[in-house]
Amino acid sequence: MSKKKLFSEETTMIDNCQCVYCGHVFNGRDACNADMDRQTVTCPKCSKRMFVMISVEYTCQPIED
């Protein structure tokens, strides 16, 4: 049986998720329910589940001169 063609093997975005199956872009925070330990999300358009890896970037700047 042939493997169904994916939109992409992996997608990376800031603030949003992009479905690897259909390409739909949706709010990542809402999809994960703000759970930083979440491992899967479901696309609201095609209803397929996919793995999600969440990372946070911190940028620090000086306060004092």
HELIX and SHEET records of a PDB file:
HELIX    1   1 GLY A   28  CYS A   32  1                                   5    
SHEET    1   A 2 ASN A  16  GLN A  18  0                                        
SHEET    2   A 2 VAL A  25  ASN A  27 -1                                        
SHEET    1   B 2 THR A  40  THR A  42  0                                        
SHEET    2   B 2 ARG A  49  PHE A  51 -1                                        
END                                                                             
